[in-house]
Amino acid sequence: MKNADMPAMPEIVRSDENRDEEGTFYHQSHGGLTKREHFAAMAMQGMLASYKELYEACQDGERPVKYICEASVNFASALLAELERTK
């Protein structure tokens, strides 16, 4: 599984059904947002905090909502690529 597709905040779930001789077996749940989705949401939140300025900066006919969505995903992808590059 790629780093970008891994859960942003994995949850450790206690499983009483699967015990071994040493005690309780724990496993990791992979539900929720991926890292890419989480980073994109954070980027979108920052852009929406200054939406008025962003809207005014858009060219005539350009849709700020579409721009924000695309830019958010691009920022998330760039951050994940940089994190992979600097391991």
mmCIF file as gemmi writes it, N, C-alpha and C atoms, coordinates in Angstrom:
data_model
loop_
_atom_site.group_PDB
_atom_site.id
_atom_site.type_symbol
_atom_site.label_atom_id
_atom_site.label_alt_id
_atom_site.label_comp_id
_atom_site.label_asym_id
_atom_site.label_entity_id
_atom_site.label_seq_id
_atom_site.pdbx_PDB_ins_code
_atom_site.Cartn_x
_atom_site.Cartn_y
_atom_site.Cartn_z
_atom_site.occupancy
_atom_site.B_iso_or_equiv
_atom_site.pdbx_formal_charge
_atom_site.auth_seq_id
_atom_site.auth_asym_id
_atom_site.pdbx_PDB_model_num
ATOM 1 N N . MET Axp A 1 ? 0.84 -1.172 0 1 0 ? 1 A 1
ATOM 2 C CA . MET Axp A 1 ? 0 0 0 1 0 ? 1 A 1
ATOM 3 C C . MET Axp A 1 ? 0.892 1.245 0 1 0 ? 1 A 1
ATOM 4 N N . LYS Axp A 2 ? 0.586 2.189 -0.881 1 0 ? 2 A 1
ATOM 5 C CA . LYS Axp A 2 ? 1.341 3.435 -0.956 1 0 ? 2 A 1
ATOM 6 C C . LYS Axp A 2 ? 1.111 4.276 0.299 1 0 ? 2 A 1
ATOM 7 N N . ASN Axp A 3 ? 2.098 5.083 0.65 1 0 ? 3 A 1
ATOM 8 C CA . ASN Axp A 3 ? 1.997 5.975 1.79 1 0 ? 3 A 1
ATOM 9 C C . ASN Axp A 3 ? 0.761 6.858 1.674 1 0 ? 3 A 1
ATOM 10 N N . ALA Axp A 4 ? 0.483 7.391 0.486 1 0 ? 4 A 1
ATOM 11 C CA . ALA Axp A 4 ? -0.656 8.291 0.289 1 0 ? 4 A 1
ATOM 12 C C . ALA Axp A 4 ? -1.988 7.611 0.562 1 0 ? 4 A 1
ATOM 13 N N . ASP Axp A 5 ? -2.046 6.303 0.393 1 0 ? 5 A 1
ATOM 14 C CA . ASP Axp A 5 ? -3.298 5.565 0.559 1 0 ? 5 A 1
ATOM 15 C C . ASP Axp A 5 ? -3.467 4.978 1.959 1 0 ? 5 A 1
ATOM 16 N N . MET Axp A 6 ? -2.459 5.171 2.804 1 0 ? 6 A 1
ATOM 17 C CA . MET Axp A 6 ? -2.545 4.667 4.177 1 0 ? 6 A 1
ATOM 18 C C . MET Axp A 6 ? -3.426 5.599 5.004 1 0 ? 6 A 1
ATOM 19 N N . PRO Axp A 7 ? -4.018 5.093 6.081 1 0 ? 7 A 1
ATOM 20 C CA . PRO Axp A 7 ? -4.884 5.945 6.891 1 0 ? 7 A 1
ATOM 21 C C . PRO Axp A 7 ? -4.109 7.07 7.554 1 0 ? 7 A 1
ATOM 22 N N . ALA Axp A 8 ? -4.741 8.25 7.63 1 0 ? 8 A 1
ATOM 23 C CA . ALA Axp A 8 ? -4.102 9.41 8.246 1 0 ? 8 A 1
ATOM 24 C C . ALA Axp A 8 ? -3.992 9.223 9.758 1 0 ? 8 A 1
ATOM 25 N N . MET Axp A 9 ? -5 8.647 10.367 1 0 ? 9 A 1
ATOM 26 C CA . MET Axp A 9 ? -5.023 8.436 11.809 1 0 ? 9 A 1
ATOM 27 C C . MET Axp A 9 ? -5.546 7.037 12.091 1 0 ? 9 A 1
ATOM 28 N N . PRO Axp A 10 ? -4.693 6.012 11.927 1 0 ? 10 A 1
ATOM 29 C CA . PRO Axp A 10 ? -5.173 4.649 12.131 1 0 ? 10 A 1
ATOM 30 C C . PRO Axp A 10 ? -5.656 4.432 13.564 1 0 ? 10 A 1
ATOM 31 N N . GLU Axp A 11 ? -6.624 3.58 13.68 1 0 ? 11 A 1
ATOM 32 C CA . GLU Axp A 11 ? -7.216 3.292 14.975 1 0 ? 11 A 1
ATOM 33 C C . GLU Axp A 11 ? -6.801 1.885 15.411 1 0 ? 11 A 1
ATOM 34 N N . ILE Axp A 12 ? -6.316 1.773 16.63 1 0 ? 12 A 1
ATOM 35 C CA . ILE Axp A 12 ? -5.968 0.464 17.176 1 0 ? 12 A 1
ATOM 36 C C . ILE Axp A 12 ? -7.226 -0.083 17.842 1 0 ? 12 A 1
ATOM 37 N N . VAL Axp A 13 ? -7.633 -1.256 17.41 1 0 ? 13 A 1
ATOM 38 C CA . VAL Axp A 13 ? -8.872 -1.854 17.894 1 0 ? 13 A 1
ATOM 39 C C . VAL Axp A 13 ? -8.548 -3.091 18.725 1 0 ? 13 A 1
ATOM 40 N N . ARG Axp A 14 ? -9.14 -3.185 19.884 1 0 ? 14 A 1
ATOM 41 C CA . ARG Axp A 14 ? -8.931 -4.356 20.735 1 0 ? 14 A 1
ATOM 42 C C . ARG Axp A 14 ? -9.837 -5.483 20.253 1 0 ? 14 A 1
ATOM 43 N N . SER Axp A 15 ? -9.27 -6.644 20.11 1 0 ? 15 A 1
ATOM 44 C CA . SER Axp A 15 ? -10.028 -7.798 19.653 1 0 ? 15 A 1
ATOM 45 C C . SER Axp A 15 ? -9.966 -8.884 20.72 1 0 ? 15 A 1
ATOM 46 N N . ASP Axp A 16 ? -11.068 -9.103 21.394 1 0 ? 16 A 1
ATOM 47 C CA . ASP Axp A 16 ? -11.124 -10.15 22.416 1 0 ? 16 A 1
ATOM 48 C C . ASP Axp A 16 ? -11.294 -11.532 21.795 1 0 ? 16 A 1
ATOM 49 N N . GLU Axp A 17 ? -11.669 -11.585 20.533 1 0 ? 17 A 1
ATOM 50 C CA . GLU Axp A 17 ? -11.916 -12.86 19.867 1 0 ? 17 A 1
ATOM 51 C C . GLU Axp A 17 ? -10.624 -13.597 19.531 1 0 ? 17 A 1
ATOM 52 N N . ASN Axp A 18 ? -9.548 -12.88 19.284 1 0 ? 18 A 1
ATOM 53 C CA . ASN Axp A 18 ? -8.287 -13.486 18.855 1 0 ? 18 A 1
ATOM 54 C C . ASN Axp A 18 ? -7.233 -13.34 19.943 1 0 ? 18 A 1
ATOM 55 N N . ARG Axp A 19 ? -7.208 -14.266 20.837 1 0 ? 19 A 1
ATOM 56 C CA . ARG Axp A 19 ? -6.223 -14.239 21.922 1 0 ? 19 A 1
ATOM 57 C C . ARG Axp A 19 ? -5.188 -15.33 21.692 1 0 ? 19 A 1
ATOM 58 N N . ASP Axp A 20 ? -3.968 -15.029 22.092 1 0 ? 20 A 1
ATOM 59 C CA . ASP Axp A 20 ? -2.941 -16.068 22.079 1 0 ? 20 A 1
ATOM 60 C C . ASP Axp A 20 ? -2.548 -16.376 23.529 1 0 ? 20 A 1
ATOM 61 N N . GLU Axp A 21 ? -1.509 -17.158 23.718 1 0 ? 21 A 1
ATOM 62 C CA . GLU Axp A 21 ? -1.098 -17.542 25.069 1 0 ? 21 A 1
ATOM 63 C C . GLU Axp A 21 ? -0.623 -16.349 25.896 1 0 ? 21 A 1
ATOM 64 N N . GLU Axp A 22 ? -0.213 -15.271 25.226 1 0 ? 22 A 1
ATOM 65 C CA . GLU Axp A 22 ? 0.371 -14.136 25.933 1 0 ? 22 A 1
ATOM 66 C C . GLU Axp A 22 ? -0.643 -13.042 26.272 1 0 ? 22 A 1
ATOM 67 N N . GLY Axp A 23 ? -1.884 -13.173 25.842 1 0 ? 23 A 1
ATOM 68 C CA . GLY Axp A 23 ? -2.875 -12.15 26.171 1 0 ? 23 A 1
ATOM 69 C C . GLY Axp A 23 ? -3.73 -11.768 24.977 1 0 ? 23 A 1
ATOM 70 N N . THR Axp A 24 ? -4.108 -10.535 24.957 1 0 ? 24 A 1
ATOM 71 C CA . THR Axp A 24 ? -5.027 -10.043 23.928 1 0 ? 24 A 1
ATOM 72 C C . THR Axp A 24 ? -4.29 -9.688 22.65 1 0 ? 24 A 1
ATOM 73 N N . PHE Axp A 25 ? -4.861 -10.037 21.541 1 0 ? 25 A 1
ATOM 74 C CA . PHE Axp A 25 ? -4.304 -9.692 20.224 1 0 ? 25 A 1
ATOM 75 C C . PHE Axp A 25 ? -4.893 -8.37 19.77 1 0 ? 25 A 1
ATOM 76 N N . TYR Axp A 26 ? -4.03 -7.474 19.323 1 0 ? 26 A 1
ATOM 77 C CA . TYR Axp A 26 ? -4.492 -6.187 18.799 1 0 ? 26 A 1
ATOM 78 C C . TYR Axp A 26 ? -4.217 -6.136 17.298 1 0 ? 26 A 1
ATOM 79 N N . HIS Axp A 27 ? -5.075 -5.477 16.565 1 0 ? 27 A 1
ATOM 80 C CA . HIS Axp A 27 ? -4.842 -5.301 15.135 1 0 ? 27 A 1
ATOM 81 C C . HIS Axp A 27 ? -5.173 -3.858 14.762 1 0 ? 27 A 1
ATOM 82 N N . GLN Axp A 28 ? -4.738 -3.453 13.599 1 0 ? 28 A 1
ATOM 83 C CA . GLN Axp A 28 ? -4.914 -2.081 13.148 1 0 ? 28 A 1
ATOM 84 C C . GLN Axp A 28 ? -6.087 -2.007 12.186 1 0 ? 28 A 1
ATOM 85 N N . SER Axp A 29 ? -6.975 -1.066 12.411 1 0 ? 29 A 1
ATOM 86 C CA . SER Axp A 29 ? -8.108 -0.841 11.527 1 0 ? 29 A 1
ATOM 87 C C . SER Axp A 29 ? -7.707 0.188 10.473 1 0 ? 29 A 1
ATOM 88 N N . HIS Axp A 30 ? -8.073 -0.028 9.227 1 0 ? 30 A 1
ATOM 89 C CA . HIS Axp A 30 ? -7.693 0.883 8.151 1 0 ? 30 A 1
ATOM 90 C C . HIS Axp A 30 ? -8.879 1.685 7.634 1 0 ? 30 A 1
ATOM 91 N N . GLY Axp A 31 ? -9.721 2.14 8.524 1 0 ? 31 A 1
ATOM 92 C CA . GLY Axp A 31 ? -10.862 2.942 8.111 1 0 ? 31 A 1
ATOM 93 C C . GLY Axp A 31 ? -10.538 4.42 8.149 1 0 ? 31 A 1
ATOM 94 N N . GLY Axp A 32 ? -11.4 5.222 7.582 1 0 ? 32 A 1
ATOM 95 C CA . GLY Axp A 32 ? -11.252 6.671 7.658 1 0 ? 32 A 1
ATOM 96 C C . GLY Axp A 32 ? -10.538 7.266 6.467 1 0 ? 32 A 1
ATOM 97 N N . LEU Axp A 33 ? -10.123 8.506 6.615 1 0 ? 33 A 1
ATOM 98 C CA . LEU Axp A 33 ? -9.472 9.246 5.537 1 0 ? 33 A 1
ATOM 99 C C . LEU Axp A 33 ? -8.063 8.727 5.259 1 0 ? 33 A 1
ATOM 100 N N . THR Axp A 34 ? -7.666 8.789 3.998 1 0 ? 34 A 1
ATOM 101 C CA . THR Axp A 34 ? -6.28 8.499 3.656 1 0 ? 34 A 1
ATOM 102 C C . THR Axp A 34 ? -5.445 9.737 3.953 1 0 ? 34 A 1
ATOM 103 N N . LYS Axp A 35 ? -4.137 9.577 3.934 1 0 ? 35 A 1
ATOM 104 C CA . LYS Axp A 35 ? -3.255 10.727 4.135 1 0 ? 35 A 1
ATOM 105 C C . LYS Axp A 35 ? -3.494 11.778 3.062 1 0 ? 35 A 1
ATOM 106 N N . ARG Axp A 36 ? -3.662 11.342 1.806 1 0 ? 36 A 1
ATOM 107 C CA . ARG Axp A 36 ? -3.898 12.293 0.712 1 0 ? 36 A 1
ATOM 108 C C . ARG Axp A 36 ? -5.183 13.09 0.956 1 0 ? 36 A 1
ATOM 109 N N . GLU Axp A 37 ? -6.245 12.414 1.366 1 0 ? 37 A 1
ATOM 110 C CA . GLU Axp A 37 ? -7.515 13.101 1.63 1 0 ? 37 A 1
ATOM 111 C C . GLU Axp A 37 ? -7.376 14.073 2.809 1 0 ? 37 A 1
ATOM 112 N N . HIS Axp A 38 ? -6.676 13.654 3.838 1 0 ? 38 A 1
ATOM 113 C CA . HIS Axp A 38 ? -6.492 14.515 5.008 1 0 ? 38 A 1
ATOM 114 C C . HIS Axp A 38 ? -5.683 15.766 4.652 1 0 ? 38 A 1
ATOM 115 N N . PHE Axp A 39 ? -4.578 15.579 3.928 1 0 ? 39 A 1
ATOM 116 C CA . PHE Axp A 39 ? -3.76 16.729 3.537 1 0 ? 39 A 1
ATOM 117 C C . PHE Axp A 39 ? -4.532 17.663 2.602 1 0 ? 39 A 1
ATOM 118 N N . ALA Axp A 40 ? -5.318 17.097 1.685 1 0 ? 40 A 1
ATOM 119 C CA . ALA Axp A 40 ? -6.113 17.92 0.772 1 0 ? 40 A 1
ATOM 120 C C . ALA Axp A 40 ? -7.152 18.734 1.554 1 0 ? 40 A 1
ATOM 121 N N . ALA Axp A 41 ? -7.768 18.127 2.537 1 0 ? 41 A 1
ATOM 122 C CA . ALA Axp A 41 ? -8.753 18.84 3.355 1 0 ? 41 A 1
ATOM 123 C C . ALA Axp A 41 ? -8.112 19.985 4.125 1 0 ? 41 A 1
ATOM 124 N N . MET Axp A 42 ? -6.898 19.758 4.631 1 0 ? 42 A 1
ATOM 125 C CA . MET Axp A 42 ? -6.201 20.823 5.358 1 0 ? 42 A 1
ATOM 126 C C . MET Axp A 42 ? -5.836 21.98 4.428 1 0 ? 42 A 1
ATOM 127 N N . ALA Axp A 43 ? -5.396 21.653 3.213 1 0 ? 43 A 1
ATOM 128 C CA . ALA Axp A 43 ? -5.075 22.704 2.238 1 0 ? 43 A 1
ATOM 129 C C . ALA Axp A 43 ? -6.335 23.477 1.867 1 0 ? 43 A 1
ATOM 130 N N . MET Axp A 44 ? -7.433 22.748 1.662 1 0 ? 44 A 1
ATOM 131 C CA . MET Axp A 44 ? -8.691 23.399 1.311 1 0 ? 44 A 1
ATOM 132 C C . MET Axp A 44 ? -9.155 24.323 2.436 1 0 ? 44 A 1
ATOM 133 N N . GLN Axp A 45 ? -9.009 23.885 3.66 1 0 ? 45 A 1
ATOM 134 C CA . GLN Axp A 45 ? -9.405 24.702 4.802 1 0 ? 45 A 1
ATOM 135 C C . GLN Axp A 45 ? -8.635 26.024 4.82 1 0 ? 45 A 1
ATOM 136 N N . GLY Axp A 46 ? -7.335 25.958 4.546 1 0 ? 46 A 1
ATOM 137 C CA . GLY Axp A 46 ? -6.534 27.18 4.507 1 0 ? 46 A 1
ATOM 138 C C . GLY Axp A 46 ? -6.97 28.115 3.399 1 0 ? 46 A 1
ATOM 139 N N . MET Axp A 47 ? -7.253 27.557 2.224 1 0 ? 47 A 1
ATOM 140 C CA . MET Axp A 47 ? -7.693 28.415 1.11 1 0 ? 47 A 1
ATOM 141 C C . MET Axp A 47 ? -9.059 29.021 1.383 1 0 ? 47 A 1
ATOM 142 N N . LEU Axp A 48 ? -9.954 28.257 1.992 1 0 ? 48 A 1
ATOM 143 C CA . LEU Axp A 48 ? -11.285 28.791 2.277 1 0 ? 48 A 1
ATOM 144 C C . LEU Axp A 48 ? -11.254 29.875 3.344 1 0 ? 48 A 1
ATOM 145 N N . ALA Axp A 49 ? -10.221 29.877 4.174 1 0 ? 49 A 1
ATOM 146 C CA . ALA Axp A 49 ? -10.094 30.918 5.187 1 0 ? 49 A 1
ATOM 147 C C . ALA Axp A 49 ? -9.863 32.285 4.553 1 0 ? 49 A 1
ATOM 148 N N . SER Axp A 50 ? -9.339 32.3 3.329 1 0 ? 50 A 1
ATOM 149 C CA . SER Axp A 50 ? -9.142 33.57 2.608 1 0 ? 50 A 1
ATOM 150 C C . SER Axp A 50 ? -9.885 33.521 1.272 1 0 ? 50 A 1
ATOM 151 N N . TYR Axp A 51 ? -11.096 32.978 1.294 1 0 ? 51 A 1
ATOM 152 C CA . TYR Axp A 51 ? -11.873 32.765 0.072 1 0 ? 51 A 1
ATOM 153 C C . TYR Axp A 51 ? -12.133 34.065 -0.681 1 0 ? 51 A 1
ATOM 154 N N . LYS Axp A 52 ? -12.43 35.146 0.029 1 0 ? 52 A 1
ATOM 155 C CA . LYS Axp A 52 ? -12.743 36.421 -0.632 1 0 ? 52 A 1
ATOM 156 C C . LYS Axp A 52 ? -11.572 36.871 -1.499 1 0 ? 52 A 1
ATOM 157 N N . GLU Axp A 53 ? -10.366 36.84 -0.964 1 0 ? 53 A 1
ATOM 158 C CA . GLU Axp A 53 ? -9.185 37.246 -1.719 1 0 ? 53 A 1
ATOM 159 C C . GLU Axp A 53 ? -8.947 36.304 -2.893 1 0 ? 53 A 1
ATOM 160 N N . LEU Axp A 54 ? -9.154 35.018 -2.667 1 0 ? 54 A 1
ATOM 161 C CA . LEU Axp A 54 ? -8.98 34.035 -3.733 1 0 ? 54 A 1
ATOM 162 C C . LEU Axp A 54 ? -10.003 34.261 -4.841 1 0 ? 54 A 1
ATOM 163 N N . TYR Axp A 55 ? -11.238 34.502 -4.481 1 0 ? 55 A 1
ATOM 164 C CA . TYR Axp A 55 ? -12.305 34.746 -5.46 1 0 ? 55 A 1
ATOM 165 C C . TYR Axp A 55 ? -11.978 35.974 -6.301 1 0 ? 55 A 1
ATOM 166 N N . GLU Axp A 56 ? -11.507 37.042 -5.654 1 0 ? 56 A 1
ATOM 167 C CA . GLU Axp A 56 ? -11.172 38.27 -6.373 1 0 ? 56 A 1
ATOM 168 C C . GLU Axp A 56 ? -9.961 38.083 -7.283 1 0 ? 56 A 1
ATOM 169 N N . ALA Axp A 57 ? -9.067 37.167 -6.939 1 0 ? 57 A 1
ATOM 170 C CA . ALA Axp A 57 ? -7.868 36.93 -7.735 1 0 ? 57 A 1
ATOM 171 C C . ALA Axp A 57 ? -8.139 36.066 -8.97 1 0 ? 57 A 1
ATOM 172 N N . CYS Axp A 58 ? -9.245 35.345 -8.977 1 0 ? 58 A 1
ATOM 173 C CA . CYS Axp A 58 ? -9.562 34.483 -10.118 1 0 ? 58 A 1
ATOM 174 C C . CYS Axp A 58 ? -9.905 35.322 -11.35 1 0 ? 58 A 1
ATOM 175 N N . GLN Axp A 59 ? -9.509 34.821 -12.509 1 0 ? 59 A 1
ATOM 176 C CA . GLN Axp A 59 ? -9.818 35.494 -13.77 1 0 ? 59 A 1
ATOM 177 C C . GLN Axp A 59 ? -11.316 35.391 -14.05 1 0 ? 59 A 1
ATOM 178 N N . ASP Axp A 60 ? -11.836 36.287 -14.882 1 0 ? 60 A 1
ATOM 179 C CA . ASP Axp A 60 ? -13.244 36.221 -15.279 1 0 ? 60 A 1
ATOM 180 C C . ASP Axp A 60 ? -13.538 34.859 -15.897 1 0 ? 60 A 1
ATOM 181 N N . GLY Axp A 61 ? -14.594 34.244 -15.451 1 0 ? 61 A 1
ATOM 182 C CA . GLY Axp A 61 ? -14.985 32.951 -15.99 1 0 ? 61 A 1
ATOM 183 C C . GLY Axp A 61 ? -14.36 31.767 -15.274 1 0 ? 61 A 1
ATOM 184 N N . GLU Axp A 62 ? -13.29 31.999 -14.521 1 0 ? 62 A 1
ATOM 185 C CA . GLU Axp A 62 ? -12.666 30.906 -13.777 1 0 ? 62 A 1
ATOM 186 C C . GLU Axp A 62 ? -13.504 30.642 -12.526 1 0 ? 62 A 1
ATOM 187 N N . ARG Axp A 63 ? -13.733 29.399 -12.248 1 0 ? 63 A 1
ATOM 188 C CA . ARG Axp A 63 ? -14.559 29.039 -11.099 1 0 ? 63 A 1
ATOM 189 C C . ARG Axp A 63 ? -13.685 28.794 -9.879 1 0 ? 63 A 1
ATOM 190 N N . PRO Axp A 64 ? -13.796 29.638 -8.853 1 0 ? 64 A 1
ATOM 191 C CA . PRO Axp A 64 ? -12.946 29.487 -7.677 1 0 ? 64 A 1
ATOM 192 C C . PRO Axp A 64 ? -13.148 28.152 -6.958 1 0 ? 64 A 1
ATOM 193 N N . VAL Axp A 65 ? -14.36 27.603 -6.969 1 0 ? 65 A 1
ATOM 194 C CA . VAL Axp A 65 ? -14.6 26.342 -6.279 1 0 ? 65 A 1
ATOM 195 C C . VAL Axp A 65 ? -13.816 25.224 -6.95 1 0 ? 65 A 1
ATOM 196 N N . LYS Axp A 66 ? -13.873 25.153 -8.269 1 0 ? 66 A 1
ATOM 197 C CA . LYS Axp A 66 ? -13.125 24.13 -9.009 1 0 ? 66 A 1
ATOM 198 C C . LYS Axp A 66 ? -11.618 24.32 -8.777 1 0 ? 66 A 1
ATOM 199 N N . TYR Axp A 67 ? -11.162 25.56 -8.809 1 0 ? 67 A 1
ATOM 200 C CA . TYR Axp A 67 ? -9.746 25.849 -8.578 1 0 ? 67 A 1
ATOM 201 C C . TYR Axp A 67 ? -9.316 25.367 -7.189 1 0 ? 67 A 1
ATOM 202 N N . ILE Axp A 68 ? -10.106 25.667 -6.168 1 0 ? 68 A 1
ATOM 203 C CA . ILE Axp A 68 ? -9.762 25.281 -4.798 1 0 ? 68 A 1
ATOM 204 C C . ILE Axp A 68 ? -9.682 23.76 -4.675 1 0 ? 68 A 1
ATOM 205 N N . CYS Axp A 69 ? -10.643 23.059 -5.265 1 0 ? 69 A 1
ATOM 206 C CA . CYS Axp A 69 ? -10.635 21.586 -5.197 1 0 ? 69 A 1
ATOM 207 C C . CYS Axp A 69 ? -9.396 21.009 -5.872 1 0 ? 69 A 1
ATOM 208 N N . GLU Axp A 70 ? -9.1 21.476 -7.079 1 0 ? 70 A 1
ATOM 209 C CA . GLU Axp A 70 ? -7.935 20.972 -7.803 1 0 ? 70 A 1
ATOM 210 C C . GLU Axp A 70 ? -6.635 21.327 -7.091 1 0 ? 70 A 1
ATOM 211 N N . ALA Axp A 71 ? -6.531 22.565 -6.616 1 0 ? 71 A 1
ATOM 212 C CA . ALA Axp A 71 ? -5.314 23.006 -5.931 1 0 ? 71 A 1
ATOM 213 C C . ALA Axp A 71 ? -5.104 22.219 -4.634 1 0 ? 71 A 1
ATOM 214 N N . SER Axp A 72 ? -6.161 21.923 -3.919 1 0 ? 72 A 1
ATOM 215 C CA . SER Axp A 72 ? -6.05 21.168 -2.667 1 0 ? 72 A 1
ATOM 216 C C . SER Axp A 72 ? -5.436 19.796 -2.908 1 0 ? 72 A 1
ATOM 217 N N . VAL Axp A 73 ? -5.917 19.109 -3.943 1 0 ? 73 A 1
ATOM 218 C CA . VAL Axp A 73 ? -5.38 17.785 -4.274 1 0 ? 73 A 1
ATOM 219 C C . VAL Axp A 73 ? -3.93 17.906 -4.74 1 0 ? 73 A 1
ATOM 220 N N . ASN Axp A 74 ? -3.628 18.942 -5.518 1 0 ? 74 A 1
ATOM 221 C CA . ASN Axp A 74 ? -2.252 19.155 -5.99 1 0 ? 74 A 1
ATOM 222 C C . ASN Axp A 74 ? -1.297 19.425 -4.828 1 0 ? 74 A 1
ATOM 223 N N . PHE Axp A 75 ? -1.725 20.228 -3.861 1 0 ? 75 A 1
ATOM 224 C CA . PHE Axp A 75 ? -0.889 20.487 -2.685 1 0 ? 75 A 1
ATOM 225 C C . PHE Axp A 75 ? -0.645 19.195 -1.907 1 0 ? 75 A 1
ATOM 226 N N . ALA Axp A 76 ? -1.698 18.387 -1.733 1 0 ? 76 A 1
ATOM 227 C CA . ALA Axp A 76 ? -1.552 17.123 -1.015 1 0 ? 76 A 1
ATOM 228 C C . ALA Axp A 76 ? -0.58 16.199 -1.736 1 0 ? 76 A 1
ATOM 229 N N . SER Axp A 77 ? -0.711 16.095 -3.043 1 0 ? 77 A 1
ATOM 230 C CA . SER Axp A 77 ? 0.185 15.231 -3.825 1 0 ? 77 A 1
ATOM 231 C C . SER Axp A 77 ? 1.628 15.712 -3.741 1 0 ? 77 A 1
ATOM 232 N N . ALA Axp A 78 ? 1.827 17.029 -3.814 1 0 ? 78 A 1
ATOM 233 C CA . ALA Axp A 78 ? 3.18 17.589 -3.734 1 0 ? 78 A 1
ATOM 234 C C . ALA Axp A 78 ? 3.801 17.324 -2.372 1 0 ? 78 A 1
ATOM 235 N N . LEU Axp A 79 ? 3.01 17.455 -1.309 1 0 ? 79 A 1
ATOM 236 C CA . LEU Axp A 79 ? 3.529 17.184 0.026 1 0 ? 79 A 1
ATOM 237 C C . LEU Axp A 79 ? 3.907 15.711 0.179 1 0 ? 79 A 1
ATOM 238 N N . LEU Axp A 80 ? 3.068 14.819 -0.277 1 0 ? 80 A 1
ATOM 239 C CA . LEU Axp A 80 ? 3.377 13.384 -0.191 1 0 ? 80 A 1
ATOM 240 C C . LEU Axp A 80 ? 4.614 13.036 -0.995 1 0 ? 80 A 1
ATOM 241 N N . ALA Axp A 81 ? 4.772 13.631 -2.18 1 0 ? 81 A 1
ATOM 242 C CA . ALA Axp A 81 ? 5.958 13.381 -3.002 1 0 ? 81 A 1
ATOM 243 C C . ALA Axp A 81 ? 7.214 13.877 -2.299 1 0 ? 81 A 1
ATOM 244 N N . GLU Axp A 82 ? 7.125 15.045 -1.683 1 0 ? 82 A 1
ATOM 245 C CA . GLU Axp A 82 ? 8.282 15.592 -0.972 1 0 ? 82 A 1
ATOM 246 C C . GLU Axp A 82 ? 8.633 14.741 0.242 1 0 ? 82 A 1
ATOM 247 N N . LEU Axp A 83 ? 7.627 14.264 0.942 1 0 ? 83 A 1
ATOM 248 C CA . LEU Axp A 83 ? 7.887 13.391 2.09 1 0 ? 83 A 1
ATOM 249 C C . LEU Axp A 83 ? 8.571 12.093 1.65 1 0 ? 83 A 1
ATOM 250 N N . GLU Axp A 84 ? 8.165 11.54 0.515 1 0 ? 84 A 1
ATOM 251 C CA . GLU Axp A 84 ? 8.803 10.322 -0.009 1 0 ? 84 A 1
ATOM 252 C C . GLU Axp A 84 ? 10.254 10.616 -0.43 1 0 ? 84 A 1
ATOM 253 N N . ARG Axp A 85 ? 10.473 11.782 -1.029 1 0 ? 85 A 1
ATOM 254 C CA . ARG Axp A 85 ? 11.793 12.147 -1.508 1 0 ? 85 A 1
ATOM 255 C C . ARG Axp A 85 ? 12.789 12.353 -0.378 1 0 ? 85 A 1
ATOM 256 N N . THR Axp A 86 ? 12.317 12.842 0.752 1 0 ? 86 A 1
ATOM 257 C CA . THR Axp A 86 ? 13.219 13.2 1.861 1 0 ? 86 A 1
ATOM 258 C C . THR Axp A 86 ? 13.27 12.151 2.955 1 0 ? 86 A 1
ATOM 259 N N . LYS Axp A 87 ? 12.845 10.933 2.684 1 0 ? 87 A 1
ATOM 260 C CA . LYS Axp A 87 ? 12.895 9.869 3.7 1 0 ? 87 A 1
ATOM 261 C C . LYS Axp A 87 ? 14.31 9.609 4.146 1 0 ? 87 A 1
